[in-house]
Amino acid sequence: MKHTRSIAAYEEAKKVIPGGVDSPVRAFGSVGGTPPFIDCGEGAYLVDIDGNRYVDYVQSWGPLIFGHCDPTVEAAVIETARKGLSFGAPTLLETELAEEIVALFPAIDKVRFVNSGTEAVMSAIRLARGFTGRDDIVKFKGCYHGHSDSLLVQAGSGAVTFGSPNSPGVPADFAKHTLLADYNDIESVEACFEASDDIACVVIEPIAGNMGLVPADETFLAALRELCDRHGALLLFDEVMSGFRASLTGAQGLTSVTPDLVTLGKVIGGGMPVGAFGGRAEIMAQLSPEGPVYQAGTLSGNPVAMAAGLAQIRQLKADVAIYEILQMRAERLMNGFKSAADAHDIPLQVDVRGSMFGFFFNDRPVKNFDDALASDTDRFAKFHRAMLDRGFYFACSQFETGFISTKITEAMIDETVRNAHEVMGAL
């Protein structure tokens, strides 16, 4: 494949955009090479400005369950946009989408729309702090919840890990209220509660998607629920990535554990910028204008995003068998990768949750961030570049998740596996 125009476009972008991209992972820093600049999407495919076509296993990082340019979503967006892009005032579409979400998620009595996953989690944590009257939060190493100050932290020293900033610009006074625990390790969470009696909430991706695909064990989630109840803290499920992806009700369709607060995003905008947070009525009642916890946004609940989300969710509700098909195809892809790796004596760990999939070049099962970090990232980078050159677009980091859309056929998957077999042989 030739990438002449993308290379030139990247150089031009770097003159006016930091790093040439508006989100760091897009720079291909961990896999090398120049990121393809995309011209358009067509169902299962991305087409770059050089005319190269790729089977897209990223799908805009999750929201495009029906692929690029789904006619139902597209028609809803066009029809709504003709009436106006934004009003900064209430519309019926907000209520309709909220009603769909509340009806599907038992943990959500009321929901507030925002414009991104970062904004959703940031606001939900503020609400948890306001509801409990406490300042500290617990998060897990390897879970990404957006780039707000309280969540851009890294491990400190000592038996209990209090957060320290992992980005310039984050005050230490903010980060010190974030305690870090190990994913799937309840003892590390217990240690946090022993160290602080001021914990407002525990925030977790019940299906982690930002250290690669790493699901939480059911026993671990149940123990988290009991621990939060015992100490009067709230349990916050970040389902910005897994919501409507792992199942029609996200991770909550796969676990018996009920959180107090939930954050959503991606799918509920059908590809438009959107986020949301919701929970029990008495918690949400603390949110302005009902209560004292302030949150606002001019573009929150904008009609175009609401229309796109409604069109997508109603399609999903109309044919829930979609999830079985998507999971079967994700398993077909991952089983194919595993067979290819085994054939060439390459250690590979694979996992699937609904239409989400992940693979690690690792000789041990991945249960937490330390396990993920032990993966062979050099081998992943070589695999990624080789597959991209063959027309297959995967997430450009070992520590990200892949997605299947309804437009990706079994024939496409079989072709992907055949190419993966050849690439792994070359590795």
SETI-489468 format. One record per residue (C-alpha): x, y, z. Coordinates in steps of 0.05 Angstrom, whole numbers, always signed. Each point is the difference from the previous one (the first is absolute). Example, Ala and Ser with C-alpha at 12.3 -4.5 7.8 and 13.67 -1.06 7.14 Angstrom:
<sites>
+--------+--------+--------+
:   east :  north :     up :
+--------+--------+--------+
:   +246 :    -90 :   +156 :
:    +27 :    +69 :    -13 :
+--------+--------+--------+
</sites>
This chain:
<sites>
+--------+--------+--------+
:   east :  north :     up :
+--------+--------+--------+
:     +0 :     +0 :     +0 :
:    +22 :    +71 :    -14 :
:     -9 :    +53 :    +53 :
:    +30 :    +60 :    -36 :
:    -58 :    +47 :    +13 :
:     -9 :    -22 :    +73 :
:    +74 :    +12 :    +13 :
:     -5 :    +70 :    -29 :
:    -65 :    +14 :    +38 :
:    +32 :    -23 :    +65 :
:    +59 :    +48 :     -9 :
:    -48 :    +57 :    -16 :
:    -43 :    -16 :    +61 :
:    +60 :     +1 :    +47 :
:    +11 :    +73 :    -18 :
:    -67 :    +21 :    +29 :
:    -23 :    -57 :    +46 :
:    +44 :    -26 :    +58 :
:    +29 :    -65 :    -24 :
:    -44 :     +5 :    -62 :
:    -59 :    -34 :    +34 :
:    -58 :    +19 :    +46 :
:     +6 :    -62 :    +44 :
:    +69 :    -28 :    +15 :
:    -10 :    -74 :    -18 :
:    -16 :    +20 :    -72 :
:    +73 :    +20 :    -10 :
:    +18 :    -75 :     -5 :
:    +55 :    +13 :    +51 :
:     -1 :    -71 :    +27 :
:     -3 :    -36 :    -67 :
:    +42 :    +46 :    -44 :
:    -12 :    +26 :    -69 :
:    -46 :    +55 :    -24 :
:    -74 :     -2 :    +18 :
:    -45 :     -6 :    -61 :
:    -42 :    +63 :     -9 :
:    -71 :    -22 :    -11 :
:    -43 :    +26 :    -57 :
:    -64 :    -39 :    +14 :
:    -31 :    -62 :    +30 :
:    -41 :    -50 :    -39 :
:    -35 :    -54 :    +41 :
:    +55 :    -45 :    +25 :
:    +55 :    +41 :    -34 :
:    +42 :    +61 :    +10 :
:    +29 :    +35 :    -61 :
:    +60 :    +45 :     +8 :
:    +19 :    +60 :    -42 :
:    +48 :    -43 :    -41 :
:    -59 :    -44 :    -20 :
:    +20 :    -60 :    +43 :
:    -58 :    -40 :    +29 :
:     +3 :    -35 :    +68 :
:    -46 :    -47 :    +35 :
:    -13 :    +41 :    +62 :
:     +5 :    -36 :    +67 :
:     +0 :    +65 :    +40 :
:    -67 :    +30 :    -23 :
:    +15 :    +69 :    +29 :
:    +22 :    -34 :    +65 :
:    -67 :    -34 :     +9 :
:    -62 :    +40 :    -16 :
:    -13 :    -25 :    -71 :
:    -35 :    -66 :    +14 :
:    -34 :     +4 :    -69 :
:    +63 :    +22 :    -35 :
:    +16 :    +65 :    -36 :
:    -56 :    +40 :    -31 :
:    -56 :    -43 :    +26 :
:    -60 :    +25 :    -40 :
:    -48 :     +2 :    +59 :
:    +47 :    +40 :    +44 :
:    +21 :    +43 :    -59 :
:    -72 :    +17 :    -17 :
:    -16 :    +19 :    +72 :
:    +61 :    +46 :     +3 :
:    -16 :    +34 :    -66 :
:    -73 :    +10 :    +16 :
:    +16 :    +29 :    +69 :
:    +57 :    +43 :    -25 :
:    -47 :    +34 :    -49 :
:    -39 :    +26 :    +60 :
:    +62 :    +28 :    +34 :
:    +65 :    -26 :    +29 :
:     -8 :    +25 :    +71 :
:    -48 :    +42 :    +40 :
:    +27 :     +2 :    +71 :
:    -72 :    -15 :    +20 :
:    -40 :    -63 :    +16 :
:    -24 :    -46 :    -56 :
:    -45 :    -61 :     -1 :
:    +58 :    -41 :    -27 :
:    +37 :     +5 :    +67 :
:    -59 :    -29 :    +37 :
:    -11 :    -55 :    -51 :
:    +72 :    -23 :     +4 :
:     +0 :     +5 :    +76 :
:    -63 :    -43 :     +3 :
:    +33 :    -53 :    -43 :
:    +61 :     -3 :    +45 :
:    -39 :     +0 :    +65 :
:    -45 :    -56 :    -25 :
:    +60 :    -43 :    -17 :
:    +46 :    +11 :    +59 :
:    -28 :    -20 :    +69 :
:    +55 :    +40 :    +34 :
:    -22 :    +65 :    -34 :
:    -62 :    +38 :    +24 :
:    +21 :    +66 :    -31 :
:    +55 :    +20 :    -49 :
:    +36 :    +64 :    -19 :
:    +30 :     +9 :    -69 :
:    +68 :    +31 :    -12 :
:    +48 :     +3 :    -59 :
:    +55 :    -51 :    +14 :
:    +20 :    -59 :    +42 :
:    +50 :    +44 :    +38 :
:    -55 :    +49 :    +18 :
:    -47 :    -57 :    +21 :
:    +49 :    -31 :    +49 :
:    +25 :    +66 :    +26 :
:    -72 :    +22 :    +14 :
:    -20 :    -67 :    +31 :
:    +59 :     +3 :    +48 :
:    -19 :    +71 :    +20 :
:    -71 :    -25 :    +12 :
:    +26 :    -58 :    +42 :
:    +42 :    +48 :    +42 :
:    -59 :    +47 :     +9 :
:    -47 :    -57 :    +19 :
:    +47 :    -32 :    +51 :
:    +34 :    +63 :    +25 :
:    +67 :    -34 :    -10 :
:    +61 :    +19 :    -42 :
:    +40 :    -63 :    -17 :
:    -12 :    -49 :    -57 :
:    +29 :    -68 :    -18 :
:    +18 :    -17 :    -71 :
:    +38 :    -58 :    -31 :
:    +67 :     -1 :    -34 :
:     -9 :     -7 :    -75 :
:    -72 :    +25 :     -1 :
:     -8 :    +65 :    -39 :
:    -58 :    +44 :    +18 :
:    +17 :    +62 :    -40 :
:    +49 :    +56 :    +10 :
:    -29 :    +39 :    +59 :
:    +50 :    +18 :    +54 :
:    -22 :    -49 :    +54 :
:     +8 :    -58 :    -48 :
:    +67 :    +15 :    -32 :
:    +40 :    -33 :    +55 :
:    +53 :    -53 :     +6 :
:    +22 :    -47 :    +55 :
:    +38 :    +31 :    +58 :
:    +42 :    -37 :    +51 :
:    -18 :    -39 :    +61 :
:    -48 :    -57 :    +17 :
:    -60 :    +44 :    -16 :
:     +6 :    +37 :    -65 :
:    -22 :    +72 :     +4 :
:     -1 :    +34 :    -67 :
:    +53 :    +46 :    -27 :
:     -8 :    +40 :    -64 :
:    +21 :    -35 :    -65 :
:     -9 :    +62 :    -42 :
:    +29 :    +70 :     +9 :
:    -56 :    +48 :    +16 :
:    -34 :    -46 :    +50 :
:     +9 :    +28 :    +71 :
:    +25 :    -50 :    +51 :
:    -55 :    +25 :    +47 :
:    -51 :    -28 :    -49 :
:    +34 :    -66 :    -13 :
:    +10 :    -15 :    +74 :
:    -75 :    -13 :     +7 :
:     +5 :    -58 :    -50 :
:    +20 :    -67 :    +28 :
:    +24 :    -54 :    -48 :
:    -16 :    -74 :     +4 :
:    +16 :    -61 :    -42 :
:    -54 :    -25 :    -47 :
:    -30 :    -67 :    +20 :
:    +35 :     +5 :    +68 :
:    -49 :    +13 :    +57 :
:    +55 :     +2 :    +53 :
:    +29 :    +62 :    -33 :
:    -68 :    +34 :     +4 :
:     -8 :    -20 :    +73 :
:    +67 :    +32 :    +14 :
:    -26 :    +65 :    -30 :
:    -60 :     +0 :    +47 :
:    +45 :    -15 :    +59 :
:    +43 :    +60 :    -19 :
:    -57 :    +49 :     -9 :
:    -68 :     +9 :    +33 :
:    -16 :    +56 :    -51 :
:    -13 :    -42 :    -63 :
:    -60 :    +25 :    -40 :
:     +1 :    -52 :    -55 :
:    +36 :    -56 :    -35 :
:     +2 :    +10 :    -75 :
:    +13 :    -59 :    -45 :
:     -7 :    -23 :    -72 :
:    -37 :    -66 :    +13 :
:    +27 :    -21 :    -67 :
:    +66 :    +37 :     -6 :
:    +14 :    +24 :    -71 :
:    +59 :    +45 :    +10 :
:    +53 :    -49 :    +21 :
:    -24 :    -45 :    -55 :
:    -63 :    -41 :    +11 :
:     +2 :    -24 :    +73 :
:    -67 :    -19 :    +32 :
:     -9 :     +4 :    +75 :
:    -13 :    -66 :    +35 :
:    -72 :     -8 :    +26 :
:    +26 :    -16 :    +70 :
:    +42 :    +63 :     -2 :
:    -59 :    +44 :    -19 :
:    -43 :    -32 :    +54 :
:    +54 :    +12 :    +52 :
:     +5 :    +73 :    -23 :
:    -75 :     +8 :     +9 :
:     +3 :    -28 :    +71 :
:    +60 :    +43 :    +17 :
:    -33 :    +64 :    -24 :
:    -64 :    -16 :    +38 :
:    +39 :    -15 :    +64 :
:    +37 :    +67 :     -3 :
:    -56 :    +44 :    -27 :
:    +35 :    +13 :    -67 :
:    -32 :     +0 :    -68 :
:    +18 :    -50 :    -55 :
:     +8 :    +33 :    -69 :
:     +1 :    -42 :    -63 :
:    +35 :    +36 :    -58 :
:    -35 :    -30 :    -60 :
:    +19 :    +54 :    -49 :
:    +32 :    -56 :    -42 :
:    -39 :    -62 :    +20 :
:    -70 :    +31 :     +3 :
:    -43 :    -29 :    -56 :
:    +62 :    -36 :    -26 :
:     +9 :    -59 :    +47 :
:    -75 :    -10 :     -1 :
:    -63 :    +42 :     -8 :
:    +10 :    +20 :    +73 :
:    +76 :     +1 :     -3 :
:    +40 :    -36 :    +54 :
:    -62 :     +1 :    +44 :
:    -30 :    -51 :    -47 :
:    +57 :    -47 :    +18 :
:     +4 :    +10 :    +76 :
:    -48 :     -4 :    +58 :
:    +35 :    +59 :    +34 :
:    -39 :    +66 :     -1 :
:    +39 :    +66 :     +4 :
:    -24 :    +65 :    +31 :
:    +21 :    +43 :    -59 :
:    +14 :    -16 :    -73 :
:    +35 :    +39 :    -55 :
:    -16 :    -11 :    -73 :
:    +25 :    +27 :    -66 :
:    +21 :    -21 :    -70 :
:    -60 :    -41 :    -23 :
:    -54 :    +46 :    +28 :
:    +24 :    +53 :    -50 :
:     +3 :    -46 :    -60 :
:    +67 :    +31 :    -18 :
:    -16 :    +71 :    +23 :
:    +36 :    +30 :    +61 :
:    -39 :    -20 :    +62 :
:     +4 :    -26 :    +71 :
:    -48 :    -12 :    +57 :
:     -2 :    -17 :    +74 :
:    -58 :    -28 :    +40 :
:    -19 :    -37 :    +62 :
:    -49 :     -7 :    +57 :
:    -52 :    +55 :     +7 :
:    +23 :    +23 :    +69 :
:    +72 :     +9 :    -26 :
:    -21 :    +35 :    -64 :
:    -45 :    +46 :    +41 :
:    +63 :    +33 :    +27 :
:    +16 :    +26 :    -70 :
:    -16 :    +72 :    -19 :
:    -53 :    +27 :     -9 :
:    -33 :    -50 :    +48 :
:    +59 :     +0 :    +48 :
:    +64 :    +37 :    +16 :
:    +50 :    -39 :    -43 :
:    +14 :    +43 :    -61 :
:     +9 :    -25 :    -71 :
:    -18 :    +34 :    -65 :
:    +15 :     +1 :    -75 :
:    -28 :    +40 :    -58 :
:     +6 :    -58 :    -49 :
:    -21 :    -54 :    +49 :
:    -58 :    -39 :    -30 :
:     +7 :    +35 :    -67 :
:    -54 :    -25 :    -48 :
:    +46 :    -30 :    -53 :
:    +36 :    -45 :    +49 :
:    -66 :    -20 :    +33 :
:    -31 :    -17 :    -67 :
:    +60 :    -43 :    -20 :
:     -1 :    -36 :    +67 :
:    -75 :    -13 :     -3 :
:     +5 :    -28 :    -71 :
:    +56 :    -48 :    +21 :
:    -30 :    -24 :    +66 :
:    -68 :    -12 :    -31 :
:    +32 :    -43 :    -54 :
:    +36 :    -40 :    +54 :
:    -64 :    -10 :    +40 :
:    -37 :    -23 :    -62 :
:    +48 :    -57 :    -12 :
:    +37 :    -22 :    +62 :
:    +25 :    -62 :    -38 :
:    +51 :    +49 :    -28 :
:    +42 :    -10 :    +63 :
:     +4 :    -75 :     -9 :
:    +22 :     +9 :    -72 :
:    +52 :    +53 :    +19 :
:    +28 :    -43 :    +56 :
:     +4 :    -61 :    -46 :
:    +39 :    +41 :    -51 :
:    +46 :    +29 :    +53 :
:    +14 :    -70 :    +26 :
:    +12 :    -24 :    -72 :
:    +53 :    +55 :     -8 :
:    +34 :    -12 :    +67 :
:     -2 :    -76 :     -7 :
:    +32 :     +9 :    -68 :
:    +54 :    +44 :    +28 :
:    +13 :    -49 :    +56 :
:     +6 :    -59 :    -49 :
:    +47 :    +41 :    -44 :
:    +44 :    +18 :    +59 :
:     +1 :    -72 :    +26 :
:    +21 :    -24 :    -69 :
:    +62 :    +44 :     +3 :
:    +15 :    -10 :    +75 :
:    -18 :    +72 :    +16 :
:    -31 :    +11 :    +69 :
:    -67 :    +35 :     -7 :
:    -56 :    +13 :    +49 :
:    -69 :    +16 :    -28 :
:    -67 :    +20 :    +29 :
:    -69 :    +22 :    -23 :
:    -59 :    +35 :    +33 :
:    -58 :    +10 :    -47 :
:    +25 :    +39 :    -60 :
:    +64 :    +20 :    +37 :
:    +64 :    -39 :     -9 :
:    +72 :     +3 :    +22 :
:    +66 :    -37 :     -9 :
:    +67 :     +4 :    +35 :
:    +67 :    -28 :    -22 :
:    +10 :    -29 :    +68 :
:    +13 :    -70 :    +28 :
:    -45 :    +10 :    +61 :
:    -74 :    +18 :     +8 :
:     -9 :    +75 :    +10 :
:    -39 :    +18 :    +62 :
:    +27 :    +69 :    +17 :
:    +44 :    +56 :    -25 :
:    +66 :    -31 :    +23 :
:    -18 :    -63 :    -40 :
:    -16 :    +43 :    -61 :
:    +66 :    +37 :     +6 :
:    +37 :    -66 :     -5 :
:    -26 :     -8 :    -72 :
:    +48 :     +2 :    -59 :
:    -15 :    +70 :    -27 :
:    +54 :     -4 :    -52 :
:    -32 :    -61 :    -30 :
:    -68 :    +34 :     +2 :
:    +28 :    +61 :    -37 :
:    +29 :    -45 :    -55 :
:    -66 :    -38 :     -5 :
:    -40 :    +65 :     -3 :
:    +43 :    +30 :    -55 :
:     -2 :    -63 :    -42 :
:    -75 :     -7 :     +6 :
:    -11 :    +73 :    -16 :
:    +42 :     -8 :    -63 :
:    -46 :    -58 :    -19 :
:    -63 :    +41 :    +10 :
:    -21 :    -16 :    +71 :
:     -8 :    +58 :    +49 :
:     +9 :    -19 :    +73 :
:     +6 :    +44 :    +62 :
:    +70 :    +30 :     -2 :
:    +21 :    -23 :    +70 :
:     +7 :    -66 :    +36 :
:    -40 :    +32 :    +55 :
:    -64 :    +14 :    -38 :
:    -62 :    -40 :    -18 :
:    -28 :    -20 :    -67 :
:    -72 :     +1 :    -24 :
:    -43 :    -39 :    -49 :
:    -55 :    +34 :    -40 :
:    -59 :    -33 :    -35 :
:    +32 :    +18 :    -66 :
:    +61 :    -44 :    +13 :
:    -17 :    -67 :    -31 :
:    +25 :    -70 :    +15 :
:    +36 :     +2 :    -68 :
:    +36 :    +63 :    +21 :
:    +20 :    -32 :    +66 :
:    +25 :    -62 :    -35 :
:    +42 :    +43 :    -46 :
:    +27 :    +38 :    +60 :
:    +19 :    -65 :    +34 :
:    +34 :    -26 :    -62 :
:    +43 :    +63 :     -3 :
:    +14 :     -3 :    +74 :
:    +25 :    -71 :     -9 :
:    +49 :    +24 :    -53 :
:    +22 :    +60 :    +41 :
:    +12 :    -42 :    +63 :
:    +41 :    -48 :    -42 :
:    +44 :    +59 :    -21 :
:     +5 :    +24 :    +72 :
+--------+--------+--------+
</sites>
